[in-house]
Amino acid sequence: SVLQYYSEVLVRCVGRVLDIIPRSMFEVLNSIINIQTDLLHECPTKIPRQNLHQYAQLEARYDLAKLSYQVSNYTMGILGMKKTLVGVIHIDPHKMLEEGIRK
């Protein structure tokens, strides 16, 4: 039927949108890993007060916090998704997202 056809088209469109989420999430996680492995250096146990700013690595820590916030936003969005009816088709966003991750 016409309703079934347009429902399937809409589900495919939603699937393409949900495919972006895992890709974006892994890009952000990759950036976090790069910051943690390449930019952040271990601090010695005792730091002279005049060298404290040098060891603070404020810019790298700010970038790390910003990226961590992005991951938490993705997570909250994913947890908030519920099964829904699109036209005449029931879709499970979690299942569609899982399929996108496996690609």
C-alpha positions, -999 to 999 in steps of 0.1 A, spaced: 0 0 0 10 37 -3 11 41 34 34 11 38 57 24 11 61 59 26 65 44 60 95 24 47 110 54 31 107 74 63 123 45 83 152 44 58 156 82 63 156 78 101 182 50 97 205 72 77 202 99 104 210 74 132 240 61 112 256 95 119 255 90 156 280 61 160 303 77 135 303 110 154 306 93 187 337 73 176 353 105 162 348 122 196 361 91 215 392 90 191 399 127 199 397 119 236 421 91 233 445 113 213 444 140 240 450 114 268 479 97 250 496 125 232 489 158 249 484 151 286 517 144 304 520 129 339 526 154 367 554 148 392 544 143 428 560 176 438 557 207 416 574 240 424 548 268 426 564 288 397 561 257 374 525 249 383 510 267 353 533 247 330 521 214 344 484 224 345 480 218 307 448 239 308 441 239 271 444 201 267 422 196 298 396 221 286 395 202 252 391 169 271 363 183 292 345 197 262 348 163 243 336 144 274 306 166 276 298 158 239 300 121 247 276 126 277 252 145 254 252 116 229 247 91 257 217 111 271 202 113 237 206 76 231 191 67 264 161 90 258 151 72 225 120 51 227 102 27 204 79 46 182 54 42 153 65 57 120 35 55 97 25 19 100 59 5 110 72 2 146 108 12 149 133 6 177 159 33 176 182 13 199 182 -16 174 187 7 145 216 24 163 231 -10 171 230 -19 134 247 14 126 275 6 151 281 -28 135 285 -13 100 
